[in-house]
Protein backbone atom coordinates (compact mmCIF):
# COMPACT_ATOMS: atom_id res chain seq x y z
CA UNK A 1 0.00 0.00 0.00
CA UNK A 2 2.82 2.39 0.84
CA UNK A 3 4.49 1.58 -2.46
CA UNK A 4 1.25 2.21 -4.37
CA UNK A 5 0.79 5.59 -2.70
CA UNK A 6 4.41 6.44 -3.38
CA UNK A 7 3.95 5.71 -7.07
CA UNK A 8 0.85 7.88 -7.27
CA UNK A 9 2.60 10.85 -5.66
CA UNK A 10 5.70 10.66 -7.83
CA UNK A 11 9.01 12.54 -7.63
CA UNK A 12 7.49 15.97 -8.31
CA UNK A 13 5.22 15.70 -5.28
CA UNK A 14 8.22 14.79 -3.18
CA UNK A 15 10.16 17.78 -4.43
CA UNK A 16 7.21 20.08 -3.80
CA UNK A 17 6.97 18.65 -0.30
CA UNK A 18 10.63 19.43 0.28
CA UNK A 19 10.14 22.99 -0.97
CA UNK A 20 7.15 23.40 1.32
CA UNK A 21 9.34 22.37 4.22
CA UNK A 22 11.86 25.05 3.34
CA UNK A 23 9.16 27.70 3.56
CA UNK A 24 8.68 26.91 7.25
CA UNK A 25 12.25 28.01 8.02
CA UNK A 26 11.97 31.69 8.90
CA UNK A 27 14.35 31.71 11.84
CA UNK A 28 16.39 34.69 10.69
CA UNK A 29 19.85 33.12 10.69
CA UNK A 30 21.69 30.85 8.31
CA UNK A 31 21.56 27.06 8.68
CA UNK A 32 25.01 25.65 9.35
CA UNK A 33 24.23 21.93 9.14
CA UNK A 34 21.26 19.69 8.47
CA UNK A 35 21.17 15.97 9.20
CA UNK A 36 18.50 13.25 9.20
CA UNK A 37 17.85 10.32 11.53
CA UNK A 38 15.94 7.19 10.53
CA UNK A 39 14.50 4.61 12.90
CA UNK A 40 13.85 0.90 13.19
CA UNK A 41 12.70 -1.29 10.32
CA UNK A 42 12.84 -5.04 11.19
CA UNK A 43 9.87 -5.99 8.98
CA UNK A 44 8.08 -9.28 9.52
CA UNK A 45 6.93 -11.77 8.44
CA UNK A 46 8.32 -10.80 5.02
CA UNK A 47 11.67 -9.14 4.39
CA UNK A 48 10.09 -6.19 2.59
CA UNK A 49 11.10 -2.59 3.23
CA UNK A 50 8.52 -0.16 1.78
CA UNK A 51 8.99 2.35 4.62
CA UNK A 52 12.77 2.37 4.28
CA UNK A 53 12.41 2.68 0.51
CA UNK A 54 10.06 5.64 0.93
CA UNK A 55 12.52 7.33 3.32
CA UNK A 56 15.42 6.79 0.91
CA UNK A 57 13.53 8.26 -2.05
CA UNK A 58 12.29 11.19 0.02
CA UNK A 59 15.72 11.96 1.46
CA UNK A 60 17.22 11.87 -2.03
CA UNK A 61 14.53 14.30 -3.23
CA UNK A 62 14.92 16.68 -0.27
CA UNK A 63 18.68 16.68 -0.78
CA UNK A 64 18.11 18.36 -4.16
CA UNK A 65 16.97 21.53 -2.41
CA UNK A 66 18.47 21.29 1.08
CA UNK A 67 22.05 20.55 2.06
CA UNK A 68 21.70 17.38 4.14
CA UNK A 69 25.19 16.34 5.23
CA UNK A 70 24.50 13.06 7.04
CA UNK A 71 21.85 10.46 7.69
CA UNK A 72 22.12 8.57 10.99
CA UNK A 73 20.46 5.31 12.00
CA UNK A 74 19.57 4.10 15.50
CA UNK A 75 19.62 0.35 14.87
CA UNK A 76 17.20 -2.55 14.30
CA UNK A 77 17.09 -2.47 10.52
CA UNK A 78 17.15 -6.22 9.61
CA UNK A 79 14.78 -8.47 11.57
CA UNK A 80 16.74 -11.20 13.37
CA UNK A 81 19.82 -10.27 11.28
CA UNK A 82 18.99 -12.96 8.72
CA UNK A 83 20.69 -13.05 5.34
CA UNK A 84 17.49 -12.33 3.40
CA UNK A 85 16.71 -9.34 5.61
CA UNK A 86 20.22 -7.90 5.18
CA UNK A 87 20.20 -8.56 1.43
CA UNK A 88 16.81 -6.93 0.80
CA UNK A 89 17.66 -4.03 3.09
CA UNK A 90 20.95 -3.46 1.27
CA UNK A 91 19.16 -3.42 -2.08
CA UNK A 92 17.22 -0.41 -0.77
CA UNK A 93 19.89 1.45 1.21
CA UNK A 94 22.46 1.28 -1.58
CA UNK A 95 20.24 3.84 -3.37
CA UNK A 96 20.60 6.44 -0.63
CA UNK A 97 22.59 9.30 -2.17
CA UNK A 98 23.77 10.64 1.21
CA UNK A 99 26.37 9.45 3.73
CA UNK A 100 24.74 7.01 6.14
CA UNK A 101 25.97 6.27 9.67
CA UNK A 102 24.07 3.40 11.37
CA UNK A 103 24.56 1.56 14.64
CA UNK A 104 23.53 -1.89 15.80
CA UNK A 105 20.37 -2.61 17.76
CA UNK A 106 19.10 -5.77 19.40
CA UNK A 107 18.02 -7.18 16.02
CA UNK A 108 21.55 -6.88 14.57
CA UNK A 109 22.91 -8.54 17.70
CA UNK A 110 21.11 -11.71 16.61
CA UNK A 111 24.04 -11.89 14.19
CA UNK A 112 27.58 -10.62 14.55
CA UNK A 113 29.16 -7.20 14.33
CA UNK A 114 31.26 -8.49 11.44
CA UNK A 115 28.11 -9.33 9.49
CA UNK A 116 26.62 -5.91 10.26
CA UNK A 117 29.75 -4.08 9.09
CA UNK A 118 30.02 -6.22 5.97
CA UNK A 119 26.57 -5.15 4.80
CA UNK A 120 26.72 -1.59 6.17
CA UNK A 121 29.63 -0.70 3.89
CA UNK A 122 27.15 -0.81 1.00
CA UNK A 123 24.58 1.52 2.61
CA UNK A 124 24.48 5.14 1.46
CA UNK A 125 27.30 7.02 -0.18
CA UNK A 126 30.07 7.36 2.40
CA UNK A 127 33.53 8.58 1.55
CA UNK A 128 34.80 5.75 3.75
CA UNK A 129 32.75 2.80 5.05
CA UNK A 130 32.24 2.56 8.79
CA UNK A 131 34.57 0.00 10.34
CA UNK A 132 33.37 -0.02 13.96
CA UNK A 133 30.09 -0.26 15.85
CA UNK A 134 30.98 2.78 17.98
CA UNK A 135 32.43 5.86 16.33
CA UNK A 136 32.52 9.64 16.42
CA UNK A 137 32.15 12.13 13.59
CA UNK A 138 33.86 15.43 14.19
CA UNK A 139 32.36 18.35 12.30
CA UNK A 140 33.33 22.03 12.60
CA UNK A 141 29.86 22.75 13.97
CA UNK A 142 29.27 19.78 16.30
CA UNK A 143 30.35 16.32 17.39
CA UNK A 144 28.21 13.28 16.54
CA UNK A 145 28.69 10.20 18.72
CA UNK A 146 27.18 6.90 17.50
CA UNK A 147 27.26 4.18 20.15
CA UNK A 148 25.91 0.69 19.58
CA UNK A 149 24.89 -1.03 22.81
CA UNK A 150 27.46 -3.45 24.18
CA UNK A 151 25.23 -5.70 26.31
CA UNK A 152 22.16 -7.65 25.05
CA UNK A 153 21.38 -5.25 22.22
CA UNK A 154 20.00 -2.37 24.32
CA UNK A 155 22.07 -1.99 27.46
CA UNK A 156 25.50 -0.48 28.07
CA UNK A 157 28.27 -1.84 30.24
CA UNK A 158 30.67 0.36 32.21
CA UNK A 159 32.97 0.23 29.19
CA UNK A 160 30.25 1.47 26.82
CA UNK A 161 29.21 4.42 28.98
CA UNK A 162 32.87 5.16 29.68
CA UNK A 163 33.61 5.27 25.96
CA UNK A 164 30.82 7.82 25.40
CA UNK A 165 32.14 9.97 28.25
CA UNK A 166 35.64 9.84 26.77
CA UNK A 167 34.31 11.14 23.45
CA UNK A 168 32.58 14.00 25.24
CA UNK A 169 35.56 14.88 27.41
CA UNK A 170 37.91 14.92 24.43
CA UNK A 171 35.77 17.66 22.83
CA UNK A 172 34.89 20.00 25.70
CA UNK A 173 33.94 23.00 23.59
CA UNK A 174 31.80 21.29 20.97
CA UNK A 175 28.02 20.83 20.91
CA UNK A 176 27.30 17.10 21.02
CA UNK A 177 24.65 14.77 19.63
CA UNK A 178 24.39 11.15 20.78
CA UNK A 179 22.84 8.24 18.87
CA UNK A 180 21.93 5.07 20.78
CA UNK A 181 19.46 2.25 20.19
CA UNK A 182 17.58 2.01 23.48
CA UNK A 183 16.52 5.10 25.38
CA UNK A 184 17.34 5.65 29.04
CA UNK A 185 14.77 3.61 30.98
CA UNK A 186 12.01 5.87 32.28
CA UNK A 187 12.47 8.68 29.77
CA UNK A 188 9.58 7.34 27.71
CA UNK A 189 7.30 5.75 30.34
CA UNK A 190 5.32 3.86 27.70
CA UNK A 191 8.46 1.83 26.99
CA UNK A 192 8.47 0.20 30.41
CA UNK A 193 11.84 -1.32 31.30
CA UNK A 194 13.13 -1.45 27.71
CA UNK A 195 16.33 0.47 27.12
CA UNK A 196 19.44 1.22 29.10
CA UNK A 197 19.26 1.16 32.89
CA UNK A 198 22.97 1.69 33.47
CA UNK A 199 23.22 3.99 36.51
CA UNK A 200 25.87 6.18 34.88
CA UNK A 201 23.99 6.77 31.64
CA UNK A 202 21.93 9.70 33.05
CA UNK A 203 25.16 11.44 34.10
CA UNK A 204 25.98 11.98 30.42
CA UNK A 205 23.59 14.94 30.67
CA UNK A 206 26.11 16.66 32.94
CA UNK A 207 28.14 17.54 29.86
CA UNK A 208 27.05 21.09 29.07
CA UNK A 209 27.55 20.51 25.36
CA UNK A 210 25.15 17.56 25.04
CA UNK A 211 22.04 18.81 23.23
CA UNK A 212 20.14 15.76 21.97
CA UNK A 213 20.06 12.00 22.52
CA UNK A 214 18.40 10.05 19.71
CA UNK A 215 17.03 6.55 20.18
CA UNK A 216 14.67 4.08 18.52
CA UNK A 217 13.76 0.56 19.69
CA UNK A 218 10.28 1.34 21.07
CA UNK A 219 8.40 1.78 17.75
CA UNK A 220 6.16 4.47 19.25
CA UNK A 221 3.25 6.13 17.48
CA UNK A 222 4.21 9.80 17.86
CA UNK A 223 0.58 10.83 17.35
CA UNK A 224 -0.37 9.12 20.61
CA UNK A 225 2.89 9.09 22.58
CA UNK A 226 5.17 12.05 23.32
CA UNK A 227 8.29 11.35 21.28
CA UNK A 228 10.45 14.25 22.49
CA UNK A 229 11.15 14.58 26.21
CA UNK A 230 13.48 17.00 27.98
CA UNK A 231 15.36 15.77 31.03
CA UNK A 232 18.26 17.44 32.85
CA UNK A 233 18.51 20.00 30.06
CA UNK A 234 18.88 17.38 27.33
CA UNK A 235 16.23 16.56 24.72
CA UNK A 236 15.62 12.82 24.24
CA UNK A 237 14.27 12.28 20.73
CA UNK A 238 12.48 9.09 19.74
CA UNK A 239 12.88 8.13 16.08
CA UNK A 240 9.66 6.53 14.80
CA UNK A 241 9.94 3.12 13.16
CA UNK A 242 9.75 2.90 9.38
CA UNK A 243 8.08 -0.50 9.02
CA UNK A 244 6.15 -1.36 12.20
CA UNK A 245 4.56 0.57 15.09
CA UNK A 246 4.16 -1.20 18.44
CA UNK A 247 3.38 1.38 21.17
CA UNK A 248 0.71 1.97 22.37
CA UNK A 249 -0.53 -0.71 19.94
CA UNK A 250 -0.23 -1.83 16.32
CA UNK A 251 -3.49 -0.31 15.08
CA UNK A 252 -1.83 2.50 13.11
CA UNK A 253 1.48 2.75 11.30
CA UNK A 254 2.96 5.38 9.02
CA UNK A 255 6.67 5.93 8.25
CA UNK A 256 8.32 9.11 9.51
CA UNK A 257 11.88 10.25 10.11
CA UNK A 258 13.48 13.26 11.79
CA UNK A 259 15.39 16.10 10.17
CA UNK A 260 17.53 18.38 12.35
CA UNK A 261 18.91 21.77 11.34
CA UNK A 262 21.38 23.82 13.36
CA UNK A 263 21.43 27.57 12.84
CA UNK A 264 24.27 30.02 13.29
CA UNK A 265 22.76 31.68 16.37
CA UNK A 266 22.70 28.45 18.42
CA UNK A 267 19.11 27.53 17.61
CA UNK A 268 18.30 23.98 16.55
CA UNK A 269 15.09 22.77 14.91
CA UNK A 270 13.78 19.20 14.82
CA UNK A 271 11.36 18.45 12.00
CA UNK A 272 9.31 15.29 11.63
CA UNK A 273 9.06 14.28 7.99
CA UNK A 274 6.43 12.13 6.31
CA UNK A 275 8.58 9.55 4.55
CA UNK A 276 6.06 9.15 1.73
CA UNK A 277 5.21 12.78 0.85
CA UNK A 278 8.32 14.55 2.10
CA UNK A 279 6.20 17.07 3.97
CA UNK A 280 6.95 18.26 7.46
CA UNK A 281 4.43 17.76 10.28
CA UNK A 282 4.26 21.20 11.99
CA UNK A 283 2.71 19.72 15.15
CA UNK A 284 5.93 17.85 15.86
CA UNK A 285 8.43 20.63 15.11
CA UNK A 286 10.64 21.27 18.13
CA UNK A 287 13.19 23.98 18.84
CA UNK A 288 16.20 23.63 21.11
CA UNK A 289 19.41 25.45 21.97
CA UNK A 290 22.79 23.92 21.30
Beta strands, then each sheet from edge to edge (+ up, - down):
strand 1: 31-38
strand 2: 68-73
strand 3: 100-101
strand 4: 134-138
strand 5: 142-147
strand 6: 175-179
strand 7: 210-215
strand 8: 228-231
strand 9: 234-238
strand 10: 256-263
strand 11: 267-274
strand 12: 286-289
sheet 1: 3+ 2+ 1+ 10- 11+ 12-
sheet 2: 4+ 5- 6- 7- 9- 8+
end
